[in-house]
Amino acid sequence: MNGAGGNSTRLLFDNDDDFDDGTPLCSVMFAAATLVLVLVVFKIIYERWVTRLAEVPGSFLHSVTSIPMRYHMLRGRMPEYVEEQHRRYGPVVRISPQRVSFCDIATVKQILGSHTFVKAPSYDMPSAIEPNTFSTRSAELSTERRKQLGPGFSHRHLHAMESSILQCGVVNVQRKLDGLLAAQVKGPGAVELQYNKWFSLISLDTIGVLGFGRKFRALEREHHELVPVLNRLRVFNYITMALPWLKRVPKALGRRMRVLATLLAFSQSAIDERRQRRRDSGPAEADLLQLMLDAGQADGEQLSDAQMVSETILHLMAGVDTTSSGLTWTLAALLHNPHILRRLTADIRREFPDREKVIAFEGCRHRLPYLTAVISESLRVLSPAPSILPRIAPAGGVRLGGYYMPAGTWICCAMSAVHRNPGVFPSPHTFNPDRFVGDGSEKHSLLAFSTGVRACLGRNLALVEMHVVLANLLRDYDLRLPENGSPGCASPASMDKPCVGAVPDIPRRTMMTLNPTCPDRDCLVVVSRACE
């Protein structure tokens, strides 16, 4: 019996899985598993109790793995999740083994104020596209590119181009709305609109003229093929920032790479078309594309076609997505706070009673301080780009917020958490535009467009668009929520009761920019002609 058992035992291991020295495979696997376990335990001990980051507050899980952070990034809930960690642990919190988040305004301004803290590798673009003003990690390239393109976003240049902005954002909107109202699509003299879509089309028309000298007529047709392409590319960029290894495996991205190829081809065709027009002795357009073509002619450092293609893609994405998101959340906040909407509307109509004249940006800036305050408060509580802006600790490390950050640490500036920090903005979870009236300290703590040497290049354009679109829309038309209400606000029957400080609880997620998840349901407004 024992002999048979012994033979069977020998037969069990007497096969090709034995190693030459007679070591059974199962023993090797056990040894490998033990080694892995030892390494995991060592990493946990090191990350949680040995490394210099161990003293930074944060949960145990965050100190040993980045999985929770990446999970919330892919869900589009990263800003809210980081904000919750700051509420629990304070202004400095560890959100992964190598990442520390800050929401103290002074520290954030220090980090973003110079090129000492370079951008993290997550900003790197896929190999198919050149670095651009937003993505480059090079301080030299960033400085050079801003000198080349910055004049196109200056107040002086935008003032010269304002007639085009007003045509796209005001005149075309009035024409479209008046046509719909004349048809009485929604009851007597009223029309129901999905305003998130409208703002995307308006922004696309505007950047089409300013960036390419092209009239897309997106609002007129209520559609443009670039809108879904830009939306998919935005998600594509965000996923590769959450999972950077995907940039090195293009096949894993599948059809998203085809989306990028479509936009690359569009941008190249725009450049080729402009060159051909110039060869045919056409007039030089004063737009961003011409600015890029002319950049560097004096010193010979001209942009290559690949560099211009990358910049034009950035102009399209930033010029459409961030501006339309800002307009969407500002209007949503007004609709969910009818007392603020009434006050702002009365203010605009009192200052600009002549509806035959378009309200320009200078008029908004000098005569409508409450409109500026409303926009600022909207950018604070529902920022279009509530990112965590990762930077890298310099060689030799640095002490920030009372903690030492070793070289290579990812230092994250949690902009949404800064804007919800009660030490910076009292009652941070209320919508209160009055906090931005006057010259209080809160006005100088708004970082919706970042700050410092890498602040948003298109800030002026976004603010001009938001002011003129909202000012003219609210003066010429009456706006209200549909009869069935909307998430995050009382029903229309109780609208007369003040809903002080209500931030609309519309389902949303952040994929590069903050967008509603169900705009066809949650971003509806009823528009009628303004009462005389």
C-alpha positions in Angstrom: 0.0 0.0 0.0 2.8 2.4 1.0 4.8 1.3 -1.9 1.9 2.0 -4.3 1.4 5.3 -2.6 5.1 6.2 -2.9 5.1 5.3 -6.6 2.0 7.4 -7.2 3.7 10.3 -5.4 6.8 9.9 -7.4 4.7 9.8 -10.6 2.9 13.0 -9.6 6.1 15.0 -9.8 7.9 12.8 -12.3 7.0 14.9 -15.4 8.1 17.8 -17.5 7.2 20.4 -14.9 10.1 19.3 -12.8 13.2 21.5 -13.0 16.6 20.1 -14.0 17.7 20.2 -10.3 14.7 18.2 -9.2 12.8 21.1 -7.6 9.0 20.7 -8.0 7.1 23.5 -9.8 4.8 24.0 -6.8 7.8 24.7 -4.6 9.0 27.4 -7.0 5.5 29.0 -7.1 5.3 28.9 -3.3 8.7 30.6 -3.1 7.6 33.3 -5.7 4.4 33.9 -3.9 6.3 34.3 -0.6 8.7 36.7 -2.2 5.8 38.8 -3.6 4.1 38.8 -0.2 7.3 39.9 1.5 7.8 42.7 -1.0 4.2 43.9 -0.5 4.6 43.9 3.2 7.9 45.8 2.9 6.3 48.4 0.6 3.4 48.8 3.0 5.8 49.3 6.0 8.0 51.6 4.0 5.3 53.8 2.5 3.3 54.0 5.8 6.0 54.4 8.4 9.4 54.9 6.9 9.3 57.4 3.9 9.4 61.1 4.6 5.8 61.4 3.3 4.7 59.1 6.2 4.2 62.1 8.4 1.7 63.7 6.0 -1.9 63.2 7.1 -4.1 60.8 5.1 -5.8 57.5 5.1 -3.8 54.2 5.4 -5.0 53.0 2.1 -3.9 56.1 0.2 -0.4 55.8 1.7 0.2 52.4 0.2 -1.7 52.4 -3.1 -2.9 54.8 -5.8 -5.9 52.5 -6.7 -8.5 54.6 -4.8 -7.3 57.8 -6.4 -7.3 56.4 -9.9 -10.7 54.8 -9.3 -12.3 58.2 -8.5 -10.5 59.8 -11.4 -12.0 57.4 -13.8 -15.4 57.9 -12.3 -15.1 61.7 -12.8 -15.4 62.3 -9.1 -11.8 63.2 -8.3 -12.3 66.9 -7.2 -15.1 65.9 -4.8 -13.1 63.0 -3.5 -10.0 65.1 -2.8 -12.1 67.8 -1.2 -13.6 65.3 1.2 -10.0 64.2 2.1 -9.1 67.8 2.9 -12.2 68.2 5.1 -11.2 65.1 7.0 -7.4 65.6 7.3 -6.8 69.3 6.8 -5.1 71.6 4.2 -2.3 69.0 3.4 -3.3 65.4 2.7 -1.6 62.4 1.1 -3.8 61.0 -1.7 -1.4 58.3 -3.0 2.0 56.9 -2.1 3.7 59.6 -4.2 1.0 62.3 -4.2 0.3 65.1 -1.7 -2.6 67.5 -2.2 -2.7 71.1 -0.9 -5.7 73.5 -0.5 -4.0 76.3 1.4 -4.2 79.4 -0.8 -0.7 80.7 0.0 0.9 77.4 -0.6 -0.9 76.8 -3.9 0.1 80.3 -5.1 3.7 79.5 -4.2 3.6 76.2 -6.1 2.1 77.7 -9.2 3.9 81.0 -9.0 7.1 79.9 -10.8 8.7 77.2 -12.9 10.4 75.7 -9.9 7.7 73.1 -9.7 7.4 71.5 -13.2 4.3 69.9 -14.5 3.9 66.2 -13.8 4.4 63.5 -16.5 0.6 63.0 -16.7 0.5 66.2 -18.9 2.6 64.5 -21.6 0.7 64.1 -24.9 0.5 60.8 -26.8 3.4 60.4 -29.3 1.1 61.3 -32.2 0.9 64.9 -31.1 3.5 67.6 -30.3 3.6 69.3 -26.9 1.6 72.5 -26.8 1.2 75.5 -24.5 -0.9 73.5 -22.0 0.8 70.1 -22.1 4.5 71.0 -22.3 6.5 70.4 -19.1 9.4 72.5 -20.4 9.7 75.9 -18.8 11.6 77.2 -21.8 9.0 76.0 -24.3 6.1 77.3 -22.2 7.7 80.8 -21.9 8.5 80.9 -25.6 5.1 79.7 -26.7 3.3 82.2 -24.5 5.4 85.0 -26.0 4.4 83.8 -29.5 0.6 83.3 -28.8 -0.1 85.4 -25.8 -0.8 88.6 -27.9 -3.8 86.8 -29.5 -5.5 86.6 -26.1 -4.7 90.1 -24.9 -7.5 92.6 -24.2 -6.2 94.7 -27.0 -6.5 91.9 -29.6 -9.8 90.7 -28.3 -11.2 94.3 -28.4 -10.2 94.4 -32.1 -12.0 91.0 -32.6 -15.0 91.8 -30.4 -17.3 92.4 -33.4 -16.8 88.7 -34.3 -17.4 87.6 -30.7 -20.6 89.6 -30.6 -21.8 88.3 -33.9 -21.4 84.6 -32.8 -22.4 85.0 -29.2 -25.1 87.7 -29.4 -26.5 88.5 -32.9 -26.7 84.9 -34.0 -28.3 83.9 -30.7 -30.9 86.6 -31.0 -31.7 85.6 -34.6 -32.0 81.9 -33.7 -34.2 82.6 -30.6 -36.4 85.1 -32.4 -37.0 82.6 -35.2 -38.0 79.8 -32.7 -40.2 82.2 -30.7 -41.9 83.3 -33.8 -42.9 79.7 -34.4 -44.1 79.4 -30.8 -42.5 76.1 -30.3 -43.3 75.8 -26.6 -46.6 77.4 -25.8 -47.5 81.0 -26.6 -44.3 82.9 -27.2 -42.0 80.6 -25.4 -39.4 78.0 -26.4 -37.7 75.3 -24.3 -33.9 74.9 -24.9 -31.1 72.6 -23.9 -28.7 75.3 -22.9 -25.6 73.2 -22.4 -25.8 72.2 -26.1 -26.4 75.8 -27.2 -23.5 77.1 -25.3 -21.2 74.5 -26.9 -22.3 75.5 -30.3 -21.9 79.2 -29.5 -18.4 78.6 -28.2 -17.5 76.6 -31.3 -18.7 79.3 -33.6 -16.7 81.9 -31.7 -13.4 79.9 -31.7 -14.0 79.0 -35.4 -13.9 82.7 -36.3 -11.2 83.8 -33.8 -9.0 80.7 -34.3 -9.4 79.7 -37.9 -11.2 82.6 -39.6 -14.0 80.1 -40.4 -17.7 80.4 -40.0 -18.9 77.0 -38.7 -22.6 78.1 -38.4 -22.9 75.5 -35.7 -25.7 77.3 -33.8 -27.6 78.0 -37.0 -27.6 74.3 -37.9 -27.9 73.2 -34.2 -25.1 70.7 -34.9 -21.5 70.5 -36.0 -19.4 67.3 -36.5 -16.6 68.7 -34.4 -18.7 68.8 -31.2 -18.8 65.0 -30.6 -15.2 64.7 -31.8 -14.0 67.2 -29.2 -16.1 65.5 -26.5 -14.6 62.2 -27.2 -11.1 63.6 -27.3 -11.6 65.3 -24.0 -12.4 62.0 -22.4 -9.5 60.4 -24.2 -7.1 62.9 -22.8 -8.5 62.5 -19.3 -8.2 58.7 -19.4 -4.6 58.9 -20.5 -3.9 61.3 -17.6 -5.4 58.9 -15.2 -3.7 55.9 -16.8 -0.5 57.3 -18.3 0.8 53.9 -19.5 -1.9 53.9 -22.2 0.0 56.6 -24.0 2.7 54.0 -24.7 0.2 51.4 -26.0 -1.8 53.2 -28.7 -3.6 49.9 -29.7 -5.1 49.8 -26.2 -6.9 53.1 -27.0 -8.6 51.7 -30.1 -11.1 54.0 -31.7 -10.1 56.9 -29.5 -6.8 57.2 -31.6 -9.0 57.5 -34.7 -10.8 60.4 -33.1 -7.4 62.1 -32.5 -6.5 61.4 -36.1 -9.7 63.1 -37.3 -8.8 66.3 -35.4 -5.2 66.2 -36.5 -6.4 66.1 -40.1 -8.9 68.9 -39.6 -6.2 71.2 -38.1 -3.7 70.4 -40.8 -6.3 71.2 -43.5 -7.0 74.5 -41.9 -3.3 75.4 -42.0 -2.9 74.3 -45.6 -6.0 76.2 -46.6 -4.7 79.4 -44.9 -1.3 79.1 -46.7 -3.0 78.7 -50.0 -5.2 81.7 -49.4 -2.1 83.8 -48.6 -0.4 82.6 -51.8 -3.5 83.7 -53.7 -2.9 87.2 -52.3 -5.8 87.0 -49.9 -6.0 89.5 -47.0 -4.2 88.5 -43.7 -6.8 87.5 -41.1 -6.2 88.8 -37.6 -6.9 85.4 -36.0 -4.9 82.9 -33.9 -4.0 80.8 -36.9 -2.4 83.7 -38.7 -0.7 84.6 -35.5 0.9 81.2 -35.3 1.9 81.3 -39.0 3.6 84.7 -38.4 5.2 83.8 -35.1 9.0 83.7 -35.1 9.4 85.2 -38.5 11.7 87.9 -37.1 14.1 85.5 -35.3 13.7 82.5 -37.5 12.1 80.3 -34.8 8.8 79.6 -36.6 6.4 76.9 -35.5 6.4 73.7 -37.5 3.2 72.3 -38.9 3.1 69.6 -36.2 3.4 72.3 -33.5 0.7 74.5 -35.0 -1.6 71.5 -35.3 -1.2 70.7 -31.6 -1.9 74.3 -30.7 -5.0 74.5 -32.9 -6.4 71.4 -31.2 -5.7 73.0 -27.8 -7.6 76.2 -29.0 -10.6 74.1 -30.1 -10.8 72.0 -26.9 -10.1 74.8 -24.4 -12.0 77.5 -26.4 -15.2 75.3 -26.6 -15.3 73.1 -23.6 -14.2 75.4 -20.8 -16.3 78.4 -22.0 -19.4 76.4 -22.6 -19.0 74.7 -19.2 -18.6 78.1 -17.5 -21.7 79.4 -19.2 -23.7 76.3 -18.4 -23.0 76.3 -14.7 -23.5 80.1 -14.4 -26.9 79.9 -16.0 -27.8 76.8 -13.9 -26.9 78.6 -10.7 -29.1 81.6 -11.7 -32.0 79.4 -12.6 -31.8 77.6 -9.3 -31.5 81.0 -7.4 -34.4 83.0 -8.9 -33.9 85.9 -6.5 -30.4 86.3 -7.8 -31.6 86.0 -11.4 -34.2 88.7 -10.8 -31.7 91.0 -9.2 -29.1 90.6 -12.0 -31.7 90.9 -14.8 -33.1 94.1 -13.3 -29.5 95.5 -13.0 -28.7 94.8 -16.7 -32.0 96.2 -18.0 -31.6 99.3 -15.9 -28.1 100.0 -17.2 -28.8 99.1 -20.8 -32.5 99.8 -21.6 -32.0 100.2 -25.3 -32.5 96.7 -26.7 -31.5 97.8 -30.2 -27.9 98.1 -29.1 -25.7 95.1 -28.3 -24.0 95.2 -24.9 -20.2 95.0 -25.4 -17.6 93.8 -22.9 -16.5 97.3 -21.9 -20.0 98.1 -20.9 -20.2 94.9 -18.8 -16.9 95.6 -17.1 -17.6 99.1 -16.1 -21.4 99.1 -15.5 -22.3 95.6 -14.5 -20.2 94.7 -11.4 -22.9 92.3 -10.2 -22.7 90.3 -13.4 -19.0 89.9 -12.9 -19.6 88.9 -9.3 -22.2 86.2 -10.4 -19.7 84.8 -13.0 -16.9 84.8 -10.4 -19.0 83.0 -7.8 -20.1 80.4 -10.4 -16.5 79.8 -11.4 -15.8 79.3 -7.7 -18.5 76.8 -6.7 -18.7 75.1 -10.1 -15.4 75.7 -11.8 -15.3 74.5 -15.4 -11.9 72.8 -14.8 -11.7 71.8 -11.1 -8.5 69.8 -11.5 -5.7 69.0 -9.0 -2.9 70.5 -11.2 0.0 68.1 -10.3 3.5 69.4 -10.1 6.8 67.8 -9.2 8.9 68.6 -6.2 12.3 69.9 -7.3 15.7 68.3 -6.8 16.7 68.4 -3.2 13.1 68.4 -2.1 11.1 71.3 -0.5 9.2 72.1 2.6 5.6 73.0 2.0 2.7 73.4 4.5 5.0 72.3 7.3 6.0 69.0 5.7 9.0 67.9 3.7 8.4 66.9 0.1 11.2 64.7 -1.2 12.4 65.3 -4.8 10.0 63.7 -7.3 6.9 63.9 -5.1 3.7 64.8 -7.0 2.5 68.0 -5.4 -1.2 68.5 -6.3 -3.0 71.9 -6.1 -6.6 71.0 -5.4 -8.4 74.0 -6.9 -11.9 72.9 -6.0 -10.8 72.3 -2.4 -9.2 75.8 -2.3 -12.5 77.3 -3.5 -14.4 75.3 -0.8 -11.9 76.1 2.0 -13.8 78.0 4.8 -10.5 79.6 5.7 -10.4 81.3 2.3 -14.1 81.6 1.5 -16.5 81.8 4.5 -19.7 79.7 4.0 -18.0 78.1 1.0 -21.0 75.8 0.1 -23.4 78.6 -0.6 -23.8 80.5 -3.8 -23.3 84.1 -2.8 -22.1 86.6 -5.5 -22.0 89.4 -3.0 -18.7 88.0 -1.8 -17.1 89.2 -5.0 -18.6 92.7 -4.9 -16.0 95.3 -3.9 -12.3 94.7 -3.3 -12.4 92.0 -0.6 -9.7 89.4 -0.2 -12.0 86.7 -1.6 -11.9 88.4 -5.0 -8.1 87.8 -5.1 -8.4 84.1 -4.1 -10.3 82.9 -7.1 -8.1 80.5 -9.0 -10.6 79.2 -11.6 -8.1 79.9 -14.4 -5.1 78.8 -12.3 -2.4 81.4 -11.4 1.2 82.1 -11.9 3.5 81.3 -14.8 1.2 78.6 -16.2 -2.2 80.4 -15.8 -4.8 79.8 -18.5 -3.8 81.6 -21.7 -7.4 81.9 -22.8 -8.8 83.5 -19.6 -9.6 86.8 -21.2 -11.4 85.3 -24.1 -13.5 83.1 -21.8 -14.5 86.0 -19.6 -15.4 88.3 -22.6 -17.6 85.5 -24.0 -19.3 84.8 -20.7 -20.0 88.5 -20.0 -21.4 89.5 -23.4 -23.5 86.3 -23.9 -25.1 86.4 -20.5 -25.6 90.2 -20.5 -27.5 90.3 -23.8 -29.4 87.1 -23.1 -30.8 88.3 -19.8 -31.6 91.7 -21.1 -33.5 90.6 -24.1 -35.2 87.5 -22.8 -37.0 86.1 -19.7 -35.6 82.8 -18.5 -37.1 80.2 -16.1 -37.0 76.5 -15.4 -39.5 74.2 -17.0 -42.7 73.4 -15.2 -41.5 70.1 -13.9 -38.5 71.8 -12.2 -35.0 70.6 -12.2 -32.7 68.7 -9.8 -31.3 70.7 -6.9 -34.0 73.3 -6.7 -37.6 73.7 -5.5 -40.4 73.3 -7.9 -41.6 76.4 -9.8 -44.7 76.6 -7.5 -42.4 77.6 -4.6 -40.0 79.8 -6.5 -41.1 82.9 -4.7 -39.6 81.6 -1.5 -35.9 82.6 -1.4 -33.5 79.7 -2.1 -30.6 81.6 -0.7 -27.2 80.2 -1.7 -28.5 77.1 -3.5 -25.8 75.4 -5.6 -27.6 73.3 -8.2 -27.4 69.6 -7.3 -27.3 68.6 -11.0 -25.5 65.2 -11.5 -22.1 66.0 -12.9 -18.6 64.6 -13.4 -15.2 65.9 -14.2 -13.4 64.6 -17.3 -10.9 67.4 -17.8 -13.8 69.8 -17.5 -16.9 69.7 -15.3 -20.0 68.7 -17.3 -23.6 67.6 -16.5 -24.1 63.9 -17.0 -27.6 64.2 -18.3 -27.9 67.6 -20.0 -31.0 66.7 -22.0 -32.8 66.2 -18.7 -31.1 68.7 -16.4 -30.1 71.6 -18.6 -33.4 72.8 -19.9 -34.6 76.4 -19.8 -37.8 78.1 -21.0 -37.1 81.3 -22.9 -39.6 84.1 -23.8 -39.2 87.6 -24.9 -38.5 90.1 -22.2 -41.5 91.9 -20.8 -41.7 95.5 -21.9 
